[in-house]
Amino acid sequence: MPTDLELLDAWRAGDLTAGDKLFNRHFAAIHRFFRNKIVADGLEDLVQQTFAACVEGRERFRSDSSFKTYLFGVAHNLLRDHYRAQRREPEVLDFGQSSAVDMGAGPSTVVGKRREERLLLEALRAIPLDSQIVLELYYWEEMSASQTAVVLGIPEGTVRGRVRKAKELLRKELAKLARSPQELETTVGNLERWAANLREQMAQ
């Protein structure tokens, strides 16, 4: 099984099949990144824009980071541009304060099989986008703090602090949605399990 960098080198050398394999390897993850943050109508366009930007910038990619973090960095920037383009005053848009729901994302296109999963999805979309993104990179994409730092373009220490804050915000949102203290503890206590289940469902 060739690595991402081996496929990238082959693609740069003119092997289009290698490029296709590289995109197919990461398509589900990029699709998942956008799916719980925007309306369905704009989903496919942003996925295509991400890979198109990758095609245009493939020669600029440096191998000192992974191709996956590079690709997610592109997706993250496109998401921010997408939301700014929808605002009359994009310069005042604060992703540390505004959530996907605040941005008018509408009902989620993801439907969890268990109530705990549905609670998690709803709570994620209610916390600020910066917090939602860092938690999804951590739980769904299983990225380390250093990898997440590359994607977001922030120091690794900032990532760790953001993860802690995001977990607190998520718990507060879950407390509002849970029907009972027991349901809250079940959801929070098995967060990694529900996140893994959702990741699998979103890949299908």
VMD Tcl script that draws the C-alpha trace (Angstrom):
set ca {
  {0.00 0.00 0.00}
  {1.73 3.23 -1.12}
  {1.86 6.13 1.31}
  {0.21 9.48 0.63}
  {3.59 11.05 -0.16}
  {4.47 8.23 -2.57}
  {1.16 8.73 -4.37}
  {1.73 12.49 -4.41}
  {5.20 12.07 -5.93}
  {3.80 9.75 -8.59}
  {0.98 12.18 -9.30}
  {3.43 15.05 -9.66}
  {5.38 12.90 -12.10}
  {2.29 12.58 -14.28}
  {0.56 9.47 -12.94}
  {-3.10 10.50 -12.90}
  {-4.13 7.17 -11.41}
  {-2.01 7.96 -8.35}
  {-3.88 11.26 -7.98}
  {-7.20 9.47 -8.14}
  {-6.09 7.00 -5.48}
  {-4.95 9.84 -3.24}
  {-8.28 11.64 -3.50}
  {-10.32 8.47 -3.02}
  {-8.35 7.76 0.14}
  {-9.35 11.08 1.71}
  {-12.70 11.85 0.07}
  {-14.86 10.45 2.89}
  {-12.98 12.44 5.55}
  {-13.29 15.76 3.69}
  {-16.95 15.07 2.96}
  {-17.47 14.36 6.67}
  {-15.71 17.62 7.62}
  {-18.23 19.74 5.72}
  {-21.32 17.59 6.22}
  {-22.15 18.65 9.79}
  {-21.46 22.34 9.26}
  {-23.28 23.61 6.17}
  {-26.53 23.16 4.27}
  {-26.66 20.18 1.95}
  {-26.83 22.36 -1.18}
  {-23.32 23.68 -0.65}
  {-21.70 20.47 0.53}
  {-20.57 18.95 -2.76}
  {-19.28 22.29 -4.06}
  {-16.99 22.74 -1.06}
  {-15.70 19.18 -1.32}
  {-14.91 19.73 -5.00}
  {-13.29 23.09 -4.30}
  {-11.05 21.48 -1.70}
  {-9.70 18.90 -4.10}
  {-9.49 21.43 -6.94}
  {-7.36 23.68 -4.72}
  {-5.20 20.68 -3.93}
  {-4.69 20.02 -7.64}
  {-3.70 23.64 -8.24}
  {-1.35 23.73 -5.26}
  {0.15 20.25 -5.37}
  {3.60 21.55 -6.34}
  {3.60 23.96 -3.39}
  {2.90 21.24 -0.82}
  {5.96 20.52 1.29}
  {6.54 17.06 2.75}
  {7.32 18.41 6.23}
  {3.64 17.85 7.09}
  {1.25 15.07 6.12}
  {-0.91 15.28 3.02}
  {-3.96 14.75 5.23}
  {-3.27 17.81 7.39}
  {-2.56 19.84 4.24}
  {-5.89 18.76 2.74}
  {-7.81 19.56 5.93}
  {-6.08 22.93 6.14}
  {-7.40 23.73 2.67}
  {-10.89 22.56 3.66}
  {-10.79 24.65 6.86}
  {-9.85 27.81 4.95}
  {-12.56 27.20 2.34}
  {-15.16 26.75 5.08}
  {-14.23 30.08 6.63}
  {-14.31 31.78 3.22}
  {-17.70 30.20 2.53}
  {-19.24 31.67 5.67}
  {-17.62 35.07 5.20}
  {-18.99 35.27 1.65}
  {-22.51 34.93 3.05}
  {-22.16 37.86 5.46}
  {-22.63 41.53 4.72}
  {-19.89 42.35 7.23}
  {-17.47 39.41 6.99}
  {-14.76 41.21 8.92}
  {-16.80 41.01 12.14}
  {-17.44 37.28 11.84}
  {-15.98 35.52 14.88}
  {-15.61 31.74 14.59}
  {-14.77 31.62 18.28}
  {-18.30 32.85 19.04}
  {-20.55 31.88 16.12}
  {-21.82 28.32 15.68}
  {-22.93 26.44 12.57}
  {-26.52 27.05 13.67}
  {-25.80 30.80 13.98}
  {-24.53 30.71 10.40}
  {-27.84 29.31 9.19}
  {-26.59 25.78 8.56}
  {-30.11 24.39 8.98}
  {-30.97 20.84 10.03}
  {-28.06 18.42 10.07}
  {-27.75 16.05 7.14}
  {-26.35 13.52 9.59}
  {-28.80 11.37 11.54}
  {-27.43 9.31 14.41}
  {-28.90 5.87 15.04}
  {-28.86 6.30 18.82}
  {-30.32 9.19 20.77}
  {-26.90 9.84 22.31}
  {-25.48 10.27 18.84}
  {-28.23 12.70 17.87}
  {-27.60 14.69 21.04}
  {-23.90 14.85 20.23}
  {-24.55 16.08 16.69}
  {-26.96 18.76 17.85}
  {-24.64 19.92 20.63}
  {-21.65 20.09 18.30}
  {-23.51 22.36 15.92}
  {-24.55 24.64 18.79}
  {-21.05 25.42 20.07}
  {-18.73 27.91 18.29}
  {-17.31 26.66 15.00}
  {-13.73 26.79 16.26}
  {-14.74 24.47 19.09}
  {-16.78 22.17 16.86}
  {-13.93 21.81 14.39}
  {-11.26 21.05 16.98}
  {-13.43 18.35 18.59}
  {-14.29 16.74 15.27}
  {-10.63 16.66 14.22}
  {-9.79 15.07 17.56}
  {-12.62 12.52 17.79}
  {-13.61 11.84 14.18}
  {-10.29 12.24 12.39}
  {-8.19 11.06 15.35}
  {-5.63 13.82 14.86}
  {-3.00 14.63 17.43}
  {-2.56 18.13 18.87}
  {0.41 18.72 16.57}
  {-1.55 17.62 13.48}
  {-4.52 19.76 14.45}
  {-2.19 22.71 14.94}
  {-1.03 22.35 11.32}
  {-4.62 22.22 10.04}
  {-5.75 25.28 12.01}
  {-2.51 27.24 11.72}
  {-2.20 27.80 15.47}
  {0.36 26.74 18.13}
  {0.07 23.24 19.55}
  {-0.43 24.62 23.05}
  {-3.38 26.65 21.80}
  {-4.92 23.48 20.38}
  {-4.74 21.72 23.76}
  {-6.40 24.64 25.47}
  {-9.06 24.85 22.79}
  {-9.86 21.14 23.15}
  {-10.36 21.54 26.91}
  {-12.60 24.57 26.43}
  {-14.54 22.87 23.63}
  {-15.26 19.84 25.82}
  {-16.65 22.12 28.52}
  {-18.87 23.95 26.03}
  {-20.06 20.65 24.58}
  {-20.99 19.33 28.00}
  {-23.01 22.49 28.73}
  {-24.92 22.10 25.47}
  {-25.53 18.42 26.14}
  {-26.87 19.32 29.59}
  {-29.48 21.51 27.91}
  {-30.54 18.73 25.55}
  {-30.43 15.66 27.79}
  {-33.72 14.41 29.21}
  {-32.14 13.33 32.47}
  {-28.83 13.44 34.39}
  {-28.38 9.77 33.51}
  {-28.67 10.46 29.78}
  {-26.18 13.30 30.10}
  {-23.62 11.11 31.87}
  {-24.13 8.28 29.39}
  {-23.52 10.63 26.47}
  {-20.55 12.44 27.98}
  {-19.02 9.33 29.52}
  {-19.07 7.44 26.23}
  {-18.19 10.39 24.01}
  {-15.47 8.55 22.11}
  {-17.80 5.61 21.46}
  {-20.63 7.76 20.08}
  {-18.15 9.78 18.02}
  {-16.70 6.58 16.55}
  {-20.19 5.33 15.69}
  {-21.01 8.60 13.95}
  {-17.74 8.55 12.06}
  {-18.58 5.11 10.73}
  {-22.10 6.14 9.74}
  {-20.87 9.26 7.95}
  {-18.41 7.20 5.93}
  {-21.20 5.06 4.50}
}
mol new
graphics top color blue
foreach p $ca { graphics top sphere $p radius 0.5 }
foreach p [lrange $ca 0 end-1] q [lrange $ca 1 end] { graphics top cylinder $p $q radius 0.2 }
display resetview
